[in-house]
Amino acid sequence: MNFTVVNREIYVGNIKVTGVATSSVFLIGDSEVITCSSTFDTPPESLVIGAITPLPGEDEKDADDKDAGKE
């Protein structure tokens, strides 16, 4: 496949983006570097902060299995 690019001047007067549903790049013109980044838009009321429940270690799992009759 042959691909020829001819760079000329470009003028963009106005752009209106009403929403982005997935990851995307909106690019007009040339770019030497594109940097990817990420942010979360989770509302504060959905963040749950509470006591951290420790996961049982291997020793505790073995003890629980013996208590339940599993060996």
CHARMM-style PDB file with segment names, atoms N, HN, CA, C and O in Angstrom:
ATOM      1  N   MET     1       0.847  -1.169   0.000  1.00  0.00      PROA
ATOM      2  CA  MET     1       0.000   0.000   0.000  1.00  0.00      PROA
ATOM      3  C   MET     1       0.894   1.235   0.000  1.00  0.00      PROA
ATOM      4  O   MET     1       1.789   1.348   0.838  1.00  0.00      PROA
ATOM      5  N   ASN     2       0.670   2.132  -0.901  1.00  0.00      PROA
ATOM      6  HN  ASN     2      -0.057   2.039  -1.581  1.00  0.00      PROA
ATOM      7  CA  ASN     2       1.376   3.412  -0.939  1.00  0.00      PROA
ATOM      8  C   ASN     2       0.506   4.477  -0.300  1.00  0.00      PROA
ATOM      9  O   ASN     2      -0.690   4.571  -0.573  1.00  0.00      PROA
ATOM     10  N   PHE     3       1.130   5.281   0.559  1.00  0.00      PROA
ATOM     11  HN  PHE     3       2.102   5.204   0.780  1.00  0.00      PROA
ATOM     12  CA  PHE     3       0.394   6.312   1.288  1.00  0.00      PROA
ATOM     13  C   PHE     3       1.196   7.590   1.203  1.00  0.00      PROA
ATOM     14  O   PHE     3       2.342   7.633   1.649  1.00  0.00      PROA
ATOM     15  N   THR     4       0.616   8.626   0.641  1.00  0.00      PROA
ATOM     16  HN  THR     4      -0.315   8.591   0.278  1.00  0.00      PROA
ATOM     17  CA  THR     4       1.293   9.908   0.499  1.00  0.00      PROA
ATOM     18  C   THR     4       0.614  10.941   1.373  1.00  0.00      PROA
ATOM     19  O   THR     4      -0.606  11.099   1.325  1.00  0.00      PROA
ATOM     20  N   VAL     5       1.408  11.650   2.178  1.00  0.00      PROA
ATOM     21  HN  VAL     5       2.399  11.521   2.216  1.00  0.00      PROA
ATOM     22  CA  VAL     5       0.883  12.689   3.058  1.00  0.00      PROA
ATOM     23  C   VAL     5       1.449  14.024   2.599  1.00  0.00      PROA
ATOM     24  O   VAL     5       2.661  14.170   2.438  1.00  0.00      PROA
ATOM     25  N   VAL     6       0.574  14.992   2.392  1.00  0.00      PROA
ATOM     26  HN  VAL     6      -0.410  14.874   2.523  1.00  0.00      PROA
ATOM     27  CA  VAL     6       0.997  16.345   2.034  1.00  0.00      PROA
ATOM     28  C   VAL     6       0.504  17.267   3.138  1.00  0.00      PROA
ATOM     29  O   VAL     6      -0.698  17.497   3.274  1.00  0.00      PROA
ATOM     30  N   ASN     7       1.433  17.792   3.924  1.00  0.00      PROA
ATOM     31  HN  ASN     7       2.409  17.605   3.814  1.00  0.00      PROA
ATOM     32  CA  ASN     7       1.073  18.682   5.019  1.00  0.00      PROA
ATOM     33  C   ASN     7       0.926  20.105   4.493  1.00  0.00      PROA
ATOM     34  O   ASN     7       1.839  20.648   3.871  1.00  0.00      PROA
ATOM     35  N   ARG     8      -0.211  20.687   4.747  1.00  0.00      PROA
ATOM     36  HN  ARG     8      -0.953  20.246   5.252  1.00  0.00      PROA
ATOM     37  CA  ARG     8      -0.472  22.077   4.385  1.00  0.00      PROA
ATOM     38  C   ARG     8      -1.098  22.743   5.602  1.00  0.00      PROA
ATOM     39  O   ARG     8      -1.376  22.085   6.605  1.00  0.00      PROA
ATOM     40  N   GLU     9      -1.316  24.034   5.512  1.00  0.00      PROA
ATOM     41  HN  GLU     9      -1.090  24.568   4.698  1.00  0.00      PROA
ATOM     42  CA  GLU     9      -1.921  24.758   6.627  1.00  0.00      PROA
ATOM     43  C   GLU     9      -3.367  24.330   6.807  1.00  0.00      PROA
ATOM     44  O   GLU     9      -4.072  23.995   5.855  1.00  0.00      PROA
ATOM     45  N   ILE    10      -3.780  24.356   8.076  1.00  0.00      PROA
ATOM     46  HN  ILE    10      -3.207  24.628   8.850  1.00  0.00      PROA
ATOM     47  CA  ILE    10      -5.164  24.025   8.401  1.00  0.00      PROA
ATOM     48  C   ILE    10      -5.664  25.036   9.429  1.00  0.00      PROA
ATOM     49  O   ILE    10      -4.926  25.437  10.329  1.00  0.00      PROA
ATOM     50  N   TYR    11      -6.898  25.435   9.287  1.00  0.00      PROA
ATOM     51  HN  TYR    11      -7.497  25.109   8.556  1.00  0.00      PROA
ATOM     52  CA  TYR    11      -7.516  26.358  10.234  1.00  0.00      PROA
ATOM     53  C   TYR    11      -8.824  25.739  10.710  1.00  0.00      PROA
ATOM     54  O   TYR    11      -9.681  25.376   9.904  1.00  0.00      PROA
ATOM     55  N   VAL    12      -8.965  25.624  12.020  1.00  0.00      PROA
ATOM     56  HN  VAL    12      -8.269  25.919  12.674  1.00  0.00      PROA
ATOM     57  CA  VAL    12     -10.190  25.097  12.611  1.00  0.00      PROA
ATOM     58  C   VAL    12     -10.793  26.213  13.441  1.00  0.00      PROA
ATOM     59  O   VAL    12     -10.178  26.680  14.400  1.00  0.00      PROA
ATOM     60  N   GLY    13     -11.974  26.636  13.085  1.00  0.00      PROA
ATOM     61  HN  GLY    13     -12.473  26.256  12.306  1.00  0.00      PROA
ATOM     62  CA  GLY    13     -12.599  27.746  13.772  1.00  0.00      PROA
ATOM     63  C   GLY    13     -13.255  27.368  15.085  1.00  0.00      PROA
ATOM     64  O   GLY    13     -13.104  28.086  16.073  1.00  0.00      PROA
ATOM     65  N   ASN    14     -13.982  26.254  15.121  1.00  0.00      PROA
ATOM     66  HN  ASN    14     -14.104  25.670  14.318  1.00  0.00      PROA
ATOM     67  CA  ASN    14     -14.737  25.894  16.309  1.00  0.00      PROA
ATOM     68  C   ASN    14     -14.955  24.386  16.323  1.00  0.00      PROA
ATOM     69  O   ASN    14     -15.239  23.781  15.289  1.00  0.00      PROA
ATOM     70  N   ILE    15     -14.822  23.792  17.492  1.00  0.00      PROA
ATOM     71  HN  ILE    15     -14.592  24.283  18.332  1.00  0.00      PROA
ATOM     72  CA  ILE    15     -15.103  22.369  17.673  1.00  0.00      PROA
ATOM     73  C   ILE    15     -15.959  22.226  18.921  1.00  0.00      PROA
ATOM     74  O   ILE    15     -15.656  22.814  19.959  1.00  0.00      PROA
ATOM     75  N   LYS    16     -17.020  21.451  18.818  1.00  0.00      PROA
ATOM     76  HN  LYS    16     -17.265  20.973  17.975  1.00  0.00      PROA
ATOM     77  CA  LYS    16     -17.870  21.198  19.972  1.00  0.00      PROA
ATOM     78  C   LYS    16     -17.958  19.689  20.177  1.00  0.00      PROA
ATOM     79  O   LYS    16     -18.470  18.969  19.320  1.00  0.00      PROA
ATOM     80  N   VAL    17     -17.459  19.218  21.313  1.00  0.00      PROA
ATOM     81  HN  VAL    17     -17.044  19.804  22.009  1.00  0.00      PROA
ATOM     82  CA  VAL    17     -17.544  17.805  21.670  1.00  0.00      PROA
ATOM     83  C   VAL    17     -18.582  17.698  22.766  1.00  0.00      PROA
ATOM     84  O   VAL    17     -18.436  18.307  23.825  1.00  0.00      PROA
ATOM     85  N   THR    18     -19.631  16.930  22.520  1.00  0.00      PROA
ATOM     86  HN  THR    18     -19.750  16.436  21.659  1.00  0.00      PROA
ATOM     87  CA  THR    18     -20.713  16.835  23.494  1.00  0.00      PROA
ATOM     88  C   THR    18     -20.540  15.679  24.463  1.00  0.00      PROA
ATOM     89  O   THR    18     -21.188  15.660  25.510  1.00  0.00      PROA
ATOM     90  N   GLY    19     -19.688  14.719  24.146  1.00  0.00      PROA
ATOM     91  HN  GLY    19     -19.163  14.735  23.296  1.00  0.00      PROA
ATOM     92  CA  GLY    19     -19.469  13.618  25.070  1.00  0.00      PROA
ATOM     93  C   GLY    19     -18.535  12.590  24.480  1.00  0.00      PROA
ATOM     94  O   GLY    19     -18.418  12.453  23.262  1.00  0.00      PROA
ATOM     95  N   VAL    20     -17.875  11.872  25.365  1.00  0.00      PROA
ATOM     96  HN  VAL    20     -17.970  11.985  26.355  1.00  0.00      PROA
ATOM     97  CA  VAL    20     -16.986  10.789  24.961  1.00  0.00      PROA
ATOM     98  C   VAL    20     -17.384   9.567  25.764  1.00  0.00      PROA
ATOM     99  O   VAL    20     -17.401   9.612  26.994  1.00  0.00      PROA
ATOM    100  N   ALA    21     -17.706   8.473  25.083  1.00  0.00      PROA
ATOM    101  HN  ALA    21     -17.693   8.437  24.084  1.00  0.00      PROA
ATOM    102  CA  ALA    21     -18.176   7.280  25.768  1.00  0.00      PROA
ATOM    103  C   ALA    21     -17.061   6.282  26.055  1.00  0.00      PROA
ATOM    104  O   ALA    21     -17.162   5.508  27.006  1.00  0.00      PROA
ATOM    105  N   THR    22     -16.010   6.285  25.257  1.00  0.00      PROA
ATOM    106  HN  THR    22     -15.929   6.914  24.484  1.00  0.00      PROA
ATOM    107  CA  THR    22     -14.914   5.340  25.446  1.00  0.00      PROA
ATOM    108  C   THR    22     -13.595   6.067  25.244  1.00  0.00      PROA
ATOM    109  O   THR    22     -13.574   7.261  24.944  1.00  0.00      PROA
ATOM    110  N   SER    23     -12.517   5.355  25.408  1.00  0.00      PROA
ATOM    111  HN  SER    23     -12.535   4.385  25.652  1.00  0.00      PROA
ATOM    112  CA  SER    23     -11.198   5.948  25.193  1.00  0.00      PROA
ATOM    113  C   SER    23     -11.094   6.430  23.756  1.00  0.00      PROA
ATOM    114  O   SER    23     -11.508   5.739  22.825  1.00  0.00      PROA
ATOM    115  N   SER    24     -10.538   7.620  23.585  1.00  0.00      PROA
ATOM    116  HN  SER    24     -10.201   8.181  24.341  1.00  0.00      PROA
ATOM    117  CA  SER    24     -10.456   8.164  22.243  1.00  0.00      PROA
ATOM    118  C   SER    24      -9.358   9.219  22.164  1.00  0.00      PROA
ATOM    119  O   SER    24      -8.889   9.734  23.179  1.00  0.00      PROA
ATOM    120  N   VAL    25      -8.969   9.518  20.953  1.00  0.00      PROA
ATOM    121  HN  VAL    25      -9.350   9.099  20.129  1.00  0.00      PROA
ATOM    122  CA  VAL    25      -8.024  10.596  20.675  1.00  0.00      PROA
ATOM    123  C   VAL    25      -8.665  11.465  19.610  1.00  0.00      PROA
ATOM    124  O   VAL    25      -9.077  10.974  18.560  1.00  0.00      PROA
ATOM    125  N   PHE    26      -8.744  12.737  19.882  1.00  0.00      PROA
ATOM    126  HN  PHE    26      -8.409  13.136  20.736  1.00  0.00      PROA
ATOM    127  CA  PHE    26      -9.270  13.699  18.913  1.00  0.00      PROA
ATOM    128  C   PHE    26      -8.104  14.570  18.491  1.00  0.00      PROA
ATOM    129  O   PHE    26      -7.597  15.352  19.295  1.00  0.00      PROA
ATOM    130  N   LEU    27      -7.677  14.452  17.267  1.00  0.00      PROA
ATOM    131  HN  LEU    27      -8.090  13.816  16.614  1.00  0.00      PROA
ATOM    132  CA  LEU    27      -6.451  15.090  16.806  1.00  0.00      PROA
ATOM    133  C   LEU    27      -6.715  15.866  15.529  1.00  0.00      PROA
ATOM    134  O   LEU    27      -7.287  15.343  14.572  1.00  0.00      PROA
ATOM    135  N   ILE    28      -6.293  17.110  15.527  1.00  0.00      PROA
ATOM    136  HN  ILE    28      -5.829  17.536  16.304  1.00  0.00      PROA
ATOM    137  CA  ILE    28      -6.343  17.925  14.315  1.00  0.00      PROA
ATOM    138  C   ILE    28      -4.937  18.431  14.079  1.00  0.00      PROA
ATOM    139  O   ILE    28      -4.349  19.067  14.954  1.00  0.00      PROA
ATOM    140  N   GLY    29      -4.400  18.162  12.930  1.00  0.00      PROA
ATOM    141  HN  GLY    29      -4.877  17.646  12.219  1.00  0.00      PROA
ATOM    142  CA  GLY    29      -3.057  18.632  12.606  1.00  0.00      PROA
ATOM    143  C   GLY    29      -1.993  17.639  13.025  1.00  0.00      PROA
ATOM    144  O   GLY    29      -2.274  16.475  13.308  1.00  0.00      PROA
ATOM    145  N   ASP    30      -0.764  18.130  13.058  1.00  0.00      PROA
ATOM    146  HN  ASP    30      -0.536  19.076  12.828  1.00  0.00      PROA
ATOM    147  CA  ASP    30       0.380  17.276  13.371  1.00  0.00      PROA
ATOM    148  C   ASP    30       0.627  17.218  14.868  1.00  0.00      PROA
ATOM    149  O   ASP    30       0.272  18.133  15.611  1.00  0.00      PROA
ATOM    150  N   SER    31       1.242  16.127  15.293  1.00  0.00      PROA
ATOM    151  HN  SER    31       1.531  15.384  14.690  1.00  0.00      PROA
ATOM    152  CA  SER    31       1.607  15.973  16.689  1.00  0.00      PROA
ATOM    153  C   SER    31       2.906  15.185  16.770  1.00  0.00      PROA
ATOM    154  O   SER    31       3.053  14.145  16.129  1.00  0.00      PROA
ATOM    155  N   GLU    32       3.840  15.685  17.557  1.00  0.00      PROA
ATOM    156  HN  GLU    32       3.720  16.530  18.078  1.00  0.00      PROA
ATOM    157  CA  GLU    32       5.090  14.961  17.740  1.00  0.00      PROA
ATOM    158  C   GLU    32       4.970  13.927  18.854  1.00  0.00      PROA
ATOM    159  O   GLU    32       5.591  12.866  18.783  1.00  0.00      PROA
ATOM    160  N   VAL    33       4.175  14.228  19.886  1.00  0.00      PROA
ATOM    161  HN  VAL    33       3.671  15.090  19.944  1.00  0.00      PROA
ATOM    162  CA  VAL    33       4.035  13.336  21.031  1.00  0.00      PROA
ATOM    163  C   VAL    33       2.568  13.274  21.433  1.00  0.00      PROA
ATOM    164  O   VAL    33       1.894  14.301  21.523  1.00  0.00      PROA
ATOM    165  N   ILE    34       2.082  12.067  21.673  1.00  0.00      PROA
ATOM    166  HN  ILE    34       2.629  11.233  21.600  1.00  0.00      PROA
ATOM    167  CA  ILE    34       0.740  11.873  22.232  1.00  0.00      PROA
ATOM    168  C   ILE    34       0.923  11.123  23.540  1.00  0.00      PROA
ATOM    169  O   ILE    34       1.509  10.040  23.556  1.00  0.00      PROA
ATOM    170  N   THR    35       0.430  11.682  24.632  1.00  0.00      PROA
ATOM    171  HN  THR    35      -0.046  12.561  24.619  1.00  0.00      PROA
ATOM    172  CA  THR    35       0.572  11.081  25.957  1.00  0.00      PROA
ATOM    173  C   THR    35      -0.777  10.549  26.418  1.00  0.00      PROA
ATOM    174  O   THR    35      -1.775  11.269  26.385  1.00  0.00      PROA
ATOM    175  N   CYS    36      -0.810   9.311  26.841  1.00  0.00      PROA
ATOM    176  HN  CYS    36       0.001   8.726  26.867  1.00  0.00      PROA
ATOM    177  CA  CYS    36      -2.039   8.698  27.354  1.00  0.00      PROA
ATOM    178  C   CYS    36      -2.135   8.942  28.853  1.00  0.00      PROA
ATOM    179  O   CYS    36      -1.130   8.877  29.562  1.00  0.00      PROA
ATOM    180  N   SER    37      -3.329   9.219  29.332  1.00  0.00      PROA
ATOM    181  HN  SER    37      -4.145   9.271  28.756  1.00  0.00      PROA
ATOM    182  CA  SER    37      -3.548   9.385  30.762  1.00  0.00      PROA
ATOM    183  C   SER    37      -4.939   8.864  31.099  1.00  0.00      PROA
ATOM    184  O   SER    37      -5.743   8.570  30.215  1.00  0.00      PROA
ATOM    185  N   SER    38      -5.202   8.759  32.384  1.00  0.00      PROA
ATOM    186  HN  SER    38      -4.549   8.998  33.103  1.00  0.00      PROA
ATOM    187  CA  SER    38      -6.472   8.201  32.820  1.00  0.00      PROA
ATOM    188  C   SER    38      -6.944   8.929  34.069  1.00  0.00      PROA
ATOM    189  O   SER    38      -6.138   9.269  34.935  1.00  0.00      PROA
ATOM    190  N   THR    39      -8.244   9.170  34.165  1.00  0.00      PROA
ATOM    191  HN  THR    39      -8.899   8.894  33.461  1.00  0.00      PROA
ATOM    192  CA  THR    39      -8.835   9.732  35.363  1.00  0.00      PROA
ATOM    193  C   THR    39     -10.126   8.974  35.668  1.00  0.00      PROA
ATOM    194  O   THR    39     -10.715   8.355  34.782  1.00  0.00      PROA
ATOM    195  N   PHE    40     -10.550   9.028  36.906  1.00  0.00      PROA
ATOM    196  HN  PHE    40     -10.071   9.530  37.626  1.00  0.00      PROA
ATOM    197  CA  PHE    40     -11.800   8.410  37.299  1.00  0.00      PROA
ATOM    198  C   PHE    40     -12.805   9.511  37.608  1.00  0.00      PROA
ATOM    199  O   PHE    40     -12.473  10.506  38.252  1.00  0.00      PROA
ATOM    200  N   ASP    41     -14.013   9.327  37.151  1.00  0.00      PROA
ATOM    201  HN  ASP    41     -14.282   8.518  36.627  1.00  0.00      PROA
ATOM    202  CA  ASP    41     -15.052  10.314  37.445  1.00  0.00      PROA
ATOM    203  C   ASP    41     -16.096   9.731  38.392  1.00  0.00      PROA
ATOM    204  O   ASP    41     -17.286  10.020  38.272  1.00  0.00      PROA
ATOM    205  N   THR    42     -15.639   8.908  39.334  1.00  0.00      PROA
ATOM    206  HN  THR    42     -14.672   8.673  39.431  1.00  0.00      PROA
ATOM    207  CA  THR    42     -16.531   8.298  40.310  1.00  0.00      PROA
ATOM    208  C   THR    42     -17.006   9.356  41.308  1.00  0.00      PROA
ATOM    209  O   THR    42     -16.183  10.061  41.891  1.00  0.00      PROA
ATOM    210  N   PRO    43     -18.306   9.475  41.511  1.00  0.00      PROA
ATOM    211  CA  PRO    43     -18.788  10.461  42.473  1.00  0.00      PROA
ATOM    212  C   PRO    43     -18.360  10.099  43.898  1.00  0.00      PROA
ATOM    213  O   PRO    43     -18.261   8.917  44.226  1.00  0.00      PROA
ATOM    214  N   PRO    44     -18.106  11.098  44.747  1.00  0.00      PROA
ATOM    215  CA  PRO    44     -17.631  10.837  46.107  1.00  0.00      PROA
ATOM    216  C   PRO    44     -18.557   9.945  46.928  1.00  0.00      PROA
ATOM    217  O   PRO    44     -18.079   9.180  47.766  1.00  0.00      PROA
ATOM    218  N   GLU    45     -19.866  10.022  46.710  1.00  0.00      PROA
ATOM    219  HN  GLU    45     -20.254  10.643  46.029  1.00  0.00      PROA
ATOM    220  CA  GLU    45     -20.792   9.238  47.525  1.00  0.00      PROA
ATOM    221  C   GLU    45     -20.719   7.735  47.225  1.00  0.00      PROA
ATOM    222  O   GLU    45     -21.235   6.929  47.999  1.00  0.00      PROA
ATOM    223  N   SER    46     -20.087   7.351  46.111  1.00  0.00      PROA
ATOM    224  HN  SER    46     -19.668   8.005  45.482  1.00  0.00      PROA
ATOM    225  CA  SER    46     -19.967   5.921  45.817  1.00  0.00      PROA
ATOM    226  C   SER    46     -18.691   5.314  46.391  1.00  0.00      PROA
ATOM    227  O   SER    46     -18.501   4.100  46.316  1.00  0.00      PROA
ATOM    228  N   LEU    47     -17.828   6.125  46.953  1.00  0.00      PROA
ATOM    229  HN  LEU    47     -17.983   7.111  47.013  1.00  0.00      PROA
ATOM    230  CA  LEU    47     -16.603   5.642  47.569  1.00  0.00      PROA
ATOM    231  C   LEU    47     -16.903   5.121  48.965  1.00  0.00      PROA
ATOM    232  O   LEU    47     -17.438   5.849  49.801  1.00  0.00      PROA
ATOM    233  N   VAL    48     -16.564   3.874  49.216  1.00  0.00      PROA
ATOM    234  HN  VAL    48     -16.130   3.283  48.536  1.00  0.00      PROA
ATOM    235  CA  VAL    48     -16.826   3.257  50.511  1.00  0.00      PROA
ATOM    236  C   VAL    48     -15.505   3.110  51.254  1.00  0.00      PROA
ATOM    237  O   VAL    48     -14.588   2.434  50.788  1.00  0.00      PROA
ATOM    238  N   ILE    49     -15.424   3.750  52.410  1.00  0.00      PROA
ATOM    239  HN  ILE    49     -16.169   4.299  52.789  1.00  0.00      PROA
ATOM    240  CA  ILE    49     -14.234   3.651  53.238  1.00  0.00      PROA
ATOM    241  C   ILE    49     -14.640   2.983  54.539  1.00  0.00      PROA
ATOM    242  O   ILE    49     -15.518   3.471  55.250  1.00  0.00      PROA
ATOM    243  N   GLY    50     -14.008   1.881  54.843  1.00  0.00      PROA
ATOM    244  HN  GLY    50     -13.294   1.485  54.266  1.00  0.00      PROA
ATOM    245  CA  GLY    50     -14.370   1.156  56.056  1.00  0.00      PROA
ATOM    246  C   GLY    50     -13.199   0.332  56.536  1.00  0.00      PROA
ATOM    247  O   GLY    50     -12.080   0.447  56.036  1.00  0.00      PROA
ATOM    248  N   ALA    51     -13.484  -0.495  57.511  1.00  0.00      PROA
ATOM    249  HN  ALA    51     -14.393  -0.588  57.917  1.00  0.00      PROA
ATOM    250  CA  ALA    51     -12.440  -1.360  58.063  1.00  0.00      PROA
ATOM    251  C   ALA    51     -12.002  -2.362  57.006  1.00  0.00      PROA
ATOM    252  O   ALA    51     -12.821  -2.885  56.251  1.00  0.00      PROA
ATOM    253  N   ILE    52     -10.717  -2.620  56.963  1.00  0.00      PROA
ATOM    254  HN  ILE    52     -10.051  -2.196  57.577  1.00  0.00      PROA
ATOM    255  CA  ILE    52     -10.180  -3.589  56.026  1.00  0.00      PROA
ATOM    256  C   ILE    52     -10.279  -4.966  56.661  1.00  0.00      PROA
ATOM    257  O   ILE    52      -9.756  -5.193  57.752  1.00  0.00      PROA
ATOM    258  N   THR    53     -10.946  -5.878  55.982  1.00  0.00      PROA
ATOM    259  HN  THR    53     -11.371  -5.694  55.095  1.00  0.00      PROA
ATOM    260  CA  THR    53     -11.089  -7.235  56.486  1.00  0.00      PROA
ATOM    261  C   THR    53      -9.920  -8.061  55.976  1.00  0.00      PROA
ATOM    262  O   THR    53      -9.750  -8.220  54.767  1.00  0.00      PROA
ATOM    263  N   PRO    54      -9.115  -8.587  56.888  1.00  0.00      PROA
ATOM    264  CA  PRO    54      -7.958  -9.366  56.424  1.00  0.00      PROA
ATOM    265  C   PRO    54      -8.396 -10.688  55.805  1.00  0.00      PROA
ATOM    266  O   PRO    54      -9.347 -11.316  56.269  1.00  0.00      PROA
ATOM    267  N   LEU    55      -7.702 -11.099  54.764  1.00  0.00      PROA
ATOM    268  HN  LEU    55      -6.929 -10.589  54.387  1.00  0.00      PROA
ATOM    269  CA  LEU    55      -7.969 -12.390  54.158  1.00  0.00      PROA
ATOM    270  C   LEU    55      -7.261 -13.453  54.982  1.00  0.00      PROA
ATOM    271  O   LEU    55      -6.171 -13.211  55.500  1.00  0.00      PROA
ATOM    272  N   PRO    56      -7.867 -14.625  55.108  1.00  0.00      PROA
ATOM    273  CA  PRO    56      -7.222 -15.661  55.914  1.00  0.00      PROA
ATOM    274  C   PRO    56      -5.930 -16.135  55.254  1.00  0.00      PROA
ATOM    275  O   PRO    56      -5.865 -16.300  54.036  1.00  0.00      PROA
ATOM    276  N   GLY    57      -4.912 -16.350  56.072  1.00  0.00      PROA
ATOM    277  HN  GLY    57      -4.966 -16.215  57.062  1.00  0.00      PROA
ATOM    278  CA  GLY    57      -3.653 -16.877  55.577  1.00  0.00      PROA
ATOM    279  C   GLY    57      -3.753 -18.380  55.390  1.00  0.00      PROA
ATOM    280  O   GLY    57      -4.776 -18.979  55.723  1.00  0.00      PROA
ATOM    281  N   GLU    58      -2.719 -18.988  54.868  1.00  0.00      PROA
ATOM    282  HN  GLU    58      -1.888 -18.502  54.598  1.00  0.00      PROA
ATOM    283  CA  GLU    58      -2.720 -20.435  54.645  1.00  0.00      PROA
ATOM    284  C   GLU    58      -2.923 -21.207  55.945  1.00  0.00      PROA
ATOM    285  O   GLU    58      -3.654 -22.197  55.965  1.00  0.00      PROA
ATOM    286  N   ASP    59      -2.286 -20.767  57.032  1.00  0.00      PROA
ATOM    287  HN  ASP    59      -1.692 -19.962  57.016  1.00  0.00      PROA
ATOM    288  CA  ASP    59      -2.433 -21.458  58.316  1.00  0.00      PROA
ATOM    289  C   ASP    59      -3.877 -21.410  58.787  1.00  0.00      PROA
ATOM    290  O   ASP    59      -4.397 -22.402  59.297  1.00  0.00      PROA
ATOM    291  N   GLU    60      -4.527 -20.270  58.623  1.00  0.00      PROA
ATOM    292  HN  GLU    60      -4.105 -19.464  58.209  1.00  0.00      PROA
ATOM    293  CA  GLU    60      -5.913 -20.139  59.061  1.00  0.00      PROA
ATOM    294  C   GLU    60      -6.834 -21.000  58.208  1.00  0.00      PROA
ATOM    295  O   GLU    60      -7.792 -21.574  58.726  1.00  0.00      PROA
ATOM    296  N   LYS    61      -6.561 -21.103  56.900  1.00  0.00      PROA
ATOM    297  HN  LYS    61      -5.782 -20.637  56.479  1.00  0.00      PROA
ATOM    298  CA  LYS    61      -7.381 -21.940  56.025  1.00  0.00      PROA
ATOM    299  C   LYS    61      -7.283 -23.400  56.448  1.00  0.00      PROA
ATOM    300  O   LYS    61      -8.293 -24.102  56.505  1.00  0.00      PROA
ATOM    301  N   ASP    62      -6.058 -23.862  56.745  1.00  0.00      PROA
ATOM    302  HN  ASP    62      -5.238 -23.291  56.698  1.00  0.00      PROA
ATOM    303  CA  ASP    62      -5.868 -25.247  57.191  1.00  0.00      PROA
ATOM    304  C   ASP    62      -6.631 -25.507  58.481  1.00  0.00      PROA
ATOM    305  O   ASP    62      -7.266 -26.552  58.623  1.00  0.00      PROA
ATOM    306  N   ALA    63      -6.577 -24.568  59.422  1.00  0.00      PROA
ATOM    307  HN  ALA    63      -6.061 -23.720  59.307  1.00  0.00      PROA
ATOM    308  CA  ALA    63      -7.281 -24.727  60.698  1.00  0.00      PROA
ATOM    309  C   ALA    63      -8.787 -24.769  60.463  1.00  0.00      PROA
ATOM    310  O   ALA    63      -9.482 -25.565  61.094  1.00  0.00      PROA
ATOM    311  N   ASP    64      -9.309 -23.920  59.560  1.00  0.00      PROA
ATOM    312  HN  ASP    64      -8.744 -23.273  59.047  1.00  0.00      PROA
ATOM    313  CA  ASP    64     -10.739 -23.916  59.269  1.00  0.00      PROA
ATOM    314  C   ASP    64     -11.166 -25.234  58.637  1.00  0.00      PROA
ATOM    315  O   ASP    64     -12.234 -25.758  58.955  1.00  0.00      PROA
ATOM    316  N   ASP    65     -10.333 -25.779  57.736  1.00  0.00      PROA
ATOM    317  HN  ASP    65      -9.466 -25.353  57.478  1.00  0.00      PROA
ATOM    318  CA  ASP    65     -10.657 -27.054  57.099  1.00  0.00      PROA
ATOM    319  C   ASP    65     -10.704 -28.181  58.125  1.00  0.00      PROA
ATOM    320  O   ASP    65     -11.579 -29.045  58.054  1.00  0.00      PROA
ATOM    321  N   LYS    66      -9.768 -28.183  59.083  1.00  0.00      PROA
ATOM    322  HN  LYS    66      -9.058 -27.482  59.140  1.00  0.00      PROA
ATOM    323  CA  LYS    66      -9.745 -29.218  60.114  1.00  0.00      PROA
ATOM    324  C   LYS    66     -10.966 -29.105  61.013  1.00  0.00      PROA
ATOM    325  O   LYS    66     -11.546 -30.113  61.415  1.00  0.00      PROA
ATOM    326  N   ASP    67     -11.360 -27.846  61.332  1.00  0.00      PROA
ATOM    327  HN  ASP    67     -10.889 -27.027  61.006  1.00  0.00      PROA
ATOM    328  CA  ASP    67     -12.545 -27.637  62.164  1.00  0.00      PROA
ATOM    329  C   ASP    67     -13.809 -28.141  61.474  1.00  0.00      PROA
ATOM    330  O   ASP    67     -14.736 -28.611  62.133  1.00  0.00      PROA
ATOM    331  N   ALA    68     -13.844 -28.044  60.147  1.00  0.00      PROA
ATOM    332  HN  ALA    68     -13.091 -27.662  59.611  1.00  0.00      PROA
ATOM    333  CA  ALA    68     -15.023 -28.452  59.384  1.00  0.00      PROA
ATOM    334  C   ALA    68     -14.973 -29.927  59.025  1.00  0.00      PROA
ATOM    335  O   ALA    68     -15.888 -30.433  58.374  1.00  0.00      PROA
ATOM    336  N   GLY    69     -13.913 -30.635  59.441  1.00  0.00      PROA
ATOM    337  HN  GLY    69     -13.170 -30.224  59.971  1.00  0.00      PROA
ATOM    338  CA  GLY    69     -13.815 -32.056  59.151  1.00  0.00      PROA
ATOM    339  C   GLY    69     -13.162 -32.358  57.822  1.00  0.00      PROA
ATOM    340  O   GLY    69     -13.172 -33.504  57.374  1.00  0.00      PROA
ATOM    341  N   LYS    70     -12.593 -31.344  57.180  1.00  0.00      PROA
ATOM    342  HN  LYS    70     -12.585 -30.413  57.544  1.00  0.00      PROA
ATOM    343  CA  LYS    70     -11.915 -31.539  55.897  1.00  0.00      PROA
ATOM    344  C   LYS    70     -10.428 -31.657  56.174  1.00  0.00      PROA
ATOM    345  O   LYS    70      -9.861 -30.838  56.897  1.00  0.00      PROA
ATOM    346  N   GLU    71      -9.804 -32.654  55.612  1.00  0.00      PROA
ATOM    347  HN  GLU    71     -10.264 -33.319  55.024  1.00  0.00      PROA
ATOM    348  CA  GLU    71      -8.348 -32.785  55.763  1.00  0.00      PROA
ATOM    349  C   GLU    71      -7.733 -33.248  54.495  1.00  0.00      PROA
ATOM    350  OT1 GLU    71      -6.516 -33.418  54.425  1.00  0.00      PROA
TER     351      GLU     71
END
